[in-house]
Amino acid sequence: MSVELWSLVWGGLLLFILIVMSANANVKAMGMPWGIGNRDQPATTTGWGGRARRAYLNHLENLLIYACFAIPLVMIGGSSSLSVLGAQIFIVARVLYAIIYVAGLTAGGIRTIAWLGGVIGYGMVFVALLQAAM
């Protein structure tokens, strides 16, 4: 399997981990009856649990964009050194983003820099897709 698709797989695993972290924090804050119920009352989780939820929502958005570029690239056989490097940058940046966000680190705009790294990574995959499609 290509590096581009493996990055998508690892991104899916990261999404799952963040969702489980968020869910556990919600149940801890709201109680098990809330967790197994209809959850009509929104969770009031704060701290790392709230950050885990926001991180997984952000990761979901970025993973979808990445998938929209990586899957067609692989389908047309357009993998290149540019797309491989972009895929690697994407997944490393997204893992760092998740760690930084859940940990609550804000110094020097580090979370934004990690987010931008992911955007640059999937931007490289997109450029490789355009090059392969022409």
C-alpha angles and dihedrals in degrees: 000000000000126000088242092058093042088055088054091050093049089046089055090051090050089051091052092049092050092048091051091049091050093046092050091050090049093052091046091052099038103030134244095279087060091046095054094035131078092279093224088158111068117241115263095203115153135177119029092350093058090045090051089055093049090046093053092048090051091045091050090056093048094043090054092052091048091049090051088060103033100048097053090043091056092042092058093043093245100141112141140162087269094054093044092052090045091051091050092048090048097054096041091049092048093051090049090047091053094048093046094046098046091045089053096235112163106157115131095356090286094157091053091049090052090048090050090051089058091049091050089050095053090040088060090051089050092051089050089051091052091048092049093046094055 
